[in-house]
Amino acid sequence: MSNELDIPELDSKLCLQFAPLLAVAFLASFGSSMLYGYNLAVVNSPAQYIKDFYNETLLESHGLTPDGHLLTVLYSLTVSIFAIGGMTGALLVGRLVTKYGRKGTLVRSTALVFMGGALMGFSRWCRIPEMVIIGRFITGVHSGISLSVVPMYLGEIAPKNLRGFLGLVPSIHICLGVFIAQVLGLSEILGKEEHWPLLLSLVAVPTMVQLILLPWFPESPRYLLIERGDVHATIAALKWFRTKGNIQAEVEEMQEEQRSLSSMQTLSVCSLLMDSSVRWQVLTVAVVNIGMQLSGIDAIWFYTNDIFRNAGIPDPYIQYTTVGTGAIEVISGMLGCFTIERLGRRPLMIGGFLFMGLCCAGITVSVLFQVHLSYMRYISVGCVIGIIAGFCIGPAGVPFLITAELFKQSHRPAAYTVAGCLNWMSNFTIGFVFPFLEIATGPFCYLIFCAVCMGVAVYTFFIIPETKNKTFLEISQMFATKNEICEEELYPNSELKMALMNGYGTLDFHDKK
């Protein structure tokens, strides 16, 4: 009897069987991860209107007529303050998920979205430009929290043979958020001067849906048992998430992990960084999260319009072309989600980064030769689309997924804090440095991104094991040799080894005859 779940061939009975897992995955991502993607792209369309608003209010309040340089600085601050808020939120993740739980943290953090959305929505009416910047910072804090907590929550509620599929649901919603922001920003919809505050404040709508529905869903069973010791709540949560399957086996596996961690409290970030038993896991998290941002994807998103303009696309049609790239993002994200349990984590990571690296090199070549060869302009457009597609298939979501998979319960909150901080710090760095890098190196700057992508692909090939269909404890055991930890030290009792051999944690979706 196979324990693998073939996602593309699910029938209606099987869909109903794990419908509760799908429901919580889509709801948690809809009100959190989607907002991250939305906030990344939403300021692009009304950029000139926001600058005009700053210009008008500075003149009204201070009698100051700012020059173009000052307006650019203010707009850049409006864009980049989101990443600073995200870094702040990432620093809070460890404490919040330990105190309030995974679902509890998501529910409580919705207050930040309403605050930020209200500030941005009423900024034009109040004639206070600082409200836009503060609102962006607050929504950034929410995204910094949710970007770590959502994959942590989904990774803990999912059986091991569905963990990859559910773990990439947030990345689909990130792409969907970018696409929605691009569509709503069209001049025919909300891309008008009088509508930009509404465009920025729409983040409150999906958050309201999440706030109404998510409290009815159970907390993470692993959190309830391992950190809270509440067996009855754990069983109730598992029964809710698993309409069928061996619940007792999962409870026993969690109890074994709880016993192995009985003398260990939830680690702080400093303790995690000093713990030699997870040295390679921490290094892996650092490499994939920094590499994800330094791959150049943010620079590509930011300069897509310029590349399309250089390719000869008329200005009135650039916004529609950009929307087309957003649709490709969503399709690519879905492709990765529906193939990860068939292919595994490593192929998506390696293939995605290699393809991005080749496309980055392709942009350099096409830009250098497009003056002499007109068709090179279209190759550069194809490379941009290729980078976005390659990123969304694997590198966009797998790093968040494997951060949950590489660590046991005691280490996971601190690991997500480290991953989130590195992610947002790299995000801010590339956004700040890229314009100067492009001035200094021209099209050769994309070769730097190419080198980063190739480096992460090589690291993944040689260092990161395949975690598909493995329990958290089995994955820790796979890293024991690299960390020079003996098996007896990692799992001090033989009963736990038997639990690993039995492969607890898998849902059996096949009918028993």
N, C-alpha and C positions, 0 to 999 in steps of 0.2 A: 504493500500500500504506500503510495507516494505521499511525502509531506510537503512537496512543492505545490505552490498555488499558481496556476497558469492564468494570470489576470485577463488576457484578451479573450479567453474562452469561458468566462463565467456565464452561467445561465441564470435565469431569474430566481431560482431557488437559492443559489449560492449568494446572489446579491442580497436577498432578504436575510440570509444567515449572518452577514457581517454589516448589515445596514446601520446598526447603532455606531459602529466604528467609523463608517463613512460619514454619518451625520455629524458626529463630533469633530471629525477632521475638517470637513468643509465649513462648519460653523466657526470653529476656532480660527481657521485661516481667513475666512471671509471678513471678520471684524478686526483682524490684526495684521496678518501678512499682506493682505491686499492693500491695506492702507499704506504700508511701507512703499510698495510699488507706485501707488497713486501719488504719494508725496514726492517721490523721486522725479516724476514727470510733470506734475501739475503746474509748476512755476514756469515751464518753458513757453507755453502759449501766451500767457498774459505778461510776459517779461517787460515789454515796452509800456504797457498800461501801469504796471507797478512802479516803473521808473518815473512815469509822468505824475503819478500820485505822490511820490516822494518829492518831486520837484515842486508841485503845487503846495504841499503842506509846509515845506521848508520856507517857501516864500511867504505864506500866510502867517506862520508862527514866528519866524525869526527874521523876516525880511531878507533872506538869503537866497540868492539865485545860484544854485550849484552848477558846476561845470560837468561835462560828460564824464570826467574821471571820477568825481565824487559819486555821481549816480551809479556808475559801474561798481564802485566799491560797496555802496549800500545794497545794491542788488546781489552782489557776490556774497555779502554777509547774510542776506536773506536766504540764499540757497545753501551756503555752507553751515549755517547755524543749526540746520537739521541734523547734520552729522555730529556736531558737538553735543546736541541733545541726545542722540543715539548712544554716544559713548557714555554719557552720564547714566542713561537707563541701563546699559550693559553692566555698569559697576554695581547697580542695585540688585541685579538678578539673584545672586547667591543668597542674600539675606531674605529677599521677598519669597522665593520658592520654598525656603526652609521654614519660614514662619507661617505663610498663608497657603502653601501648597501650589501645585501647578495651575489648576483651574481657578483657585482662589486669587492668585496673582493676576491672571488674565481678566477676571471680572472686576477686580478693584482698579486695575490700570485704565479701565474705560473712562474714568473720571477725567484723566488727562486729555483725552481726545475732545471731550465736550468743552473743556476749558480752552484748549488751543483753537478749536473750531470757532468758538464764540468770539475770541479775540480777533481772529482773522476776518470773520464774517462781518463784524461791526466796525472794523478799522476805518473804512471809507466813510461811514456815516459819522463816526466820532472825529474824523480828520486827525487821527493819531497814527503815524507810520510805525511807531515802536510796537504797536499791537500786532502787526504782521510778523515782525521779527521774533517777538516773544512767543506768539502763537506757533510759529515754525519750530522754535526750540522745544516747546512743550510737547508737540506732536512727535518730535524727534525722540524725546525721552520715552514716550509710549512705544515707538517703533523699536528702540533699543531694548526695551523689556520684552516685547512680544516676539521679536525676531529670534530670541533665545528660548523663551518659555514655550512657544507653540511646538517647535520640534522636540523639545524635551518631553512635553506632555504626550504628544502623539507617539514618541518612541517608547514611552513607558506603558501606554495602554494597549499597544499593538502586540499581537503574537509575533514570534520571530519571522514567520514566513509571510507576514504582511507589513513588517516594519519599514521596508524600503518603499513600498507603494504609498503607505500613509505618510512616510517621511518626506516625500516629494510633493505632496498635495500643497503645502505652503508655498513652494517655489512656483507652482502653477498660478496660485493666487497673486504672487508678486508680479508675475508677467501680466496677469489679467488686470491688476491695478494700474500698471503702466499703460496698457491698451485703453482702459476706460478713461484715464486722464487725457490721453491723446484724442480720443473720440469726442469727449465733452469739450475739449479745448478748440474744436473746429469753429471757424468763424460763423457757421450756420447754427451752432448750438449755444455754447456759453463763452465762446472766444471773442467776446465783445467787451468794450471798456466798462460798461455798467454792470457786467455780470462777473467780473473776476473775483470779488469777495465771496460770492456764492460758490464759485468754482473751488476756491480754497477751503471753504467751510463744509463742503459736502461730505467730508470725512466722518461727520457725526452720524450719517444715515446708517452705514453698515455696522457701526459701533452700537447704535441703538438696538439693532436686531440681535447682535451678540449679547448685549446686556439683558435683554428680555428672555432669551432662550438658554444661554449657556449655564446659568445657575441650576437648571433642572438636570444637567448631566452630572455623572459621578466624578469624583476626584480620581487621580491616578492611583490604581490599586497598589503599585509598588511603593508610592509615598505613604499610603495609609498603613501598610503593613510594616515596611522596613523602618520608616522614620517615626511613625505614630504608634505602631504596635497594635492597631485596631483590626483584629482578625475578622470580626463580624462585618465591619464596613468594607473590608477588602473583598470578602466573599460576595457581598451584595453588589459591589461595583463590577466584579468579574462576571457575575450572572447577567448584569445589564449589558456589558460589552460582548459577552460570549453567549449567543443563543444556543450554541452547541459547542462541544469540545470538552477536553479533560481539565476542568477547573481545578480539581484537587491536585493534579500534577503541577500546575502553575503555582498554586499556593505553597506546595512543598518546596518547589525550586526557590521561591522568594524567601521562605523561612530559612533555607540553607544559606542564602546570601545574608540574611539578617543575622544568623548565628556567626557567620564568618566575620561580620562587622560589629559584633556585640561589644567589643572593647574599643571601637573607633567611632568618634563623633564625626559629623559632617565637616569636611575639611575647609579651611579658609584658603584664599588664593595663595597666600605665602606658603602655607603648609603643602598645597598641591605642587607648587614650583620646587619645593625642597624634597619632595617624596621621590626617592630613586626608583621605587617600584612602578612608577608610571612615567618614567623619563621619556620613553619613545612615544607614548600616547600624547604627552604634552607637546613634544616637538612636532608630531604629525598635525595636531590641531593648529599649531602656529603656522606651519608651512601651507596648509590648504586654505586657511582663512586669509592670510596675507596674500597668497598667490591668487585667490579669487578676485580680490580687489585690484592688485597690481597687474592683473592680466590685461588691463586697458579697457575693460568693458565700460567703465564709467566715462572715460574720455571719449569712447566711441559714441555712447548715448548723447553726450553733451554736444559733440561736433557733427552729429549726423546731418543736420540741415546744411552745414557748410560743405560737407562732402557731396551731398546730393546737388547742391547749387553748382559746385565745380564740375559735376558730371553733365551739366547742361540742362537739368530739369528746371522748368520755369518756376519762378517764385510762387505763383498761385497754386501750383500742384505739389509743392514740397510737403505741405501739411498732410496731404492725402498719402504721399509716399511714406511719410513717417508713421502714419496710422497702419500702413501695410506692414512695416517692420514690426509694429506692436502685435499684429495678428500672427506673424511668424513666430514671435516669442511665445505666445500662448500655445501654438501648435507644437513647437519644439519642447516646451515644458511638459505637455501631455504625452508626447512621445517618450520622453525620459521616464515619466511616472509609470507608464504602462509596460515598459520594457525592463525596469530595474530588477524585478524579481526573476526575470528570465535570464538577463545578462549578468547581473551583479553590479556592485558598486564600482569596482576597479575599472571595468571596460568603459563605463560612462565617464569616469574621471579622466582616464588616460586618453580615450578617444576625443572627449570634449576639449581638453587642453591642447592636444596635438593639432586638432583642426583649427582652433583659435590661433595657435602659433603660426601655422601655415598661412592663414588669412591675414594676420598682422604683417608677415613678410610680403604677402601679395599687395597690401596697401602701399607699402614702401616702394615696391617695384612699379606699380601702376601710376603712382603720383609722379615718380621720376620720369616716366616715359610718356605721360599723357599729353605733354606739349607737342610731341612729335607724332604720336599715334593716338588718334582720337578715340579709338575703341577702348583704350586703356581706362578711360573715364568710367565706362560701364563695368569694367573688371573691378575697379575700386568700390563701386556700389555693391557688386556681388560679394566682395570680401567683407564689407560692413555687415551685410545680411548674414554671411557665413559666421562671423565672429559672434553675433547675437544668437544665432541658432545653436552654435556649438556650446556657448555658455549656458543657455537655457536647458539643453538636454541633460547635462550632468553637473558641471561646476557651480551652477546657481543654487542647487539644493543639496547635493551630496555632502558637502562639508558640514552643514548643520546636522544632517542625519548621523554621520559617523562620529560627531562629537558626543552624541548620546550613546552610541554603540561602544565606543572605546573605553568607557569608564563605568565603574560600579556606582551604586547609589550614593555612597559617601563622598565620592569625588566629582560627581556630575554637576552640581550647582557651581562649584568653583571653576570647573572646566568650561562651562558656558560663559561665565564671567570673563575668563581669559580670552576665549574665542570671540566673544562679542566686542570686547575692547580692541583687540587686534583688527577685527573686521572694520569697525567704525574709524579707527585711527588711520588705517590704510585708505579707507574711503575718502577721508578728509584730506590726506596727504596727496593722493593722486589728483583730486579736484583742485587743490591749491597749486601744485607743482607743474601740472601738465601744460598750462599756457606758456610758462617760462621754458619748459623743456622743449616745446614745439618751436619756440623762437630760436633757441640755441642749436637745435639739431635738425629742424625741418622734418621731412618725412622719415628720417632715420630714427626718430623717436619710437616708431612702431616696432623697430627691431629690438628695442629694450623690452617691450611687452612680449615679443616673440620669444626672447630668451627666458623670461619669467614663466611663460606657459610651458615651454619645453622642459624647464627645470622641475616644475611641479609634476609633469607627466612622468619624468624619469624617477623622481622620488616615490611617486605612487607605485610605479612598476616594481621597484626594488624593495620598498619598505612596508607599504600598507598591505596587510593581508585581506583576502576577501571575507567579508563579514556576513554575507548573505546566508540566511537560515541558521544563524548561530545565536545562542543565548549570550547575555552580557557576560556571564561567567566564563563561557567558552572563549569569548573574544579576549578577555583578560588573560586567560591561559595561553593564548597564541602569542601574546607579547612577553610572556614570562622569560623566555630564552633571551630575547633582545635586552631585557632589563636585568638579566642575570639573577632572576628570582627562581629558586627551586620550587617544584610543584608542591612539596610538603609545606613550604612557607606560605605559598599563595592560598592553598586549600588545606588547612590543618586537619581535617577529618575525612575519613574515607567515605563516609555517607554522602558528602558533597560530591566527591568524584563520581559516585554511582549516579547521582542526579544529573551530572553533566553527560555521562554516557547514555543515559536514557533520553537525553535531548528534550527535557521538559520545555514547555512554552509554545508548542506548535498546535495550531488549530487543525483538526482533521475535517476537511470539507467533503470527504467522500462518504457516500452512504455505506453503512456497514450491512453486509448481507447476512 
